[in-house]
């Protein structure tokens, strides 16, 4: 029945019954740049060339992020980039399963040794969430949590003030934009927990870093970040 309502056609090229995902065919997925080593050991930002040792990027060396590590599945380009935009701006919720599969595969590859206690997501400011109708990061986080059979809390973090879009801002402007924008939820108890923070796209990492800092200040043992795409 679901295939009748949402036909399994590739959103990029239109081929029917795409594999390995429901709405992205193999050819289009293969054309999407993957995040592969070498990359920063902390924020996961890829670097060109060949590096035979642990690499820390300039930004992380200058100021160590509050999260332990951040990893992304693919670049914010191609079929997956279009899928993320369709989910976020066109309410294409039928794409959640494919995006959650990417998150799951990235998690298995990058964090196989970590037993997380809880999954949460970067929150939206309440008026923005009402306007959009849902929080795409929370939808992705909930789907991943179901796959992993782990508890998910959309209310572990709350955004306490509106922020302008990070698009087009420099790295310092992005950090200033989200500074003090997050608080732990009213009844949230992150203390002593190993938390996996989910978002759709990571660019400079300012937003997830602000979230991780808030969780750490509330006593979280560790915060690891995972996103579908890297800007």
C-alpha positions, 0 to 999 in steps of 0.5 A: 500500500505504501508503494502505491501512495509513494512510488519507489522512484528515484527522486533524482533521475526518476528510475522506478524501484531504486536500490539500495534505498527506497527513493534514491537509485544506486547510480545517483547515490554513487554520484553523491560524494561520501565523507571518507578519510582523511578528515579531522578526528574531531569535527570530521571535516574532510581534507584533501590529500593523503594523511597517515596520522590523526589529523586535527583541523585548524578550527578544532586545534584553535578551540576544541569543540564541546562534542567528542566527535562529529561525523556525517554520511555524505556531502550536502550535494547530489541526490542526498542533498536534494533529499535533505532539502525536500524533507526540510522545505517540502515536507517530504517525510517519505524520505525519512527512511532513506535518510535514517538508513544513511545515519545508521550506516554512518553510525555503524562505521564511525561509532561502533564501540560506543553504547549510547544511552540516549538520542536527541536532536537539534531543536527548532525555536517554537515559532519556527517549528509551528511554521514548518510543522515538524522538526526534520532533525527530530524526525530523523533522530526518532527514526534512528532511535527506533532502528537502534532500539534506544530512547529518543527525547525531542525535549532534551534540548530547547531553543530559547531564542530565535536565530537567523539562518546560518546560511551565508554567515561566516564561521565566527558569525555562526558561532555568535548567532547560536551562542546562548540559544539552547537550554536543557529541557525543563524535565530533562536529565542528561547527567551521566549519559552518553548522548548521540546528537542528530542533525540533518546538515553540519557546516561549521559545527557551530550549532551542534557545538552549542548544543553539546556545550549545553548538554555537557554543562548539564552533566552529560558524560559525552556528546557525539554528533551524527548528521546526514550531510556535511555542508 
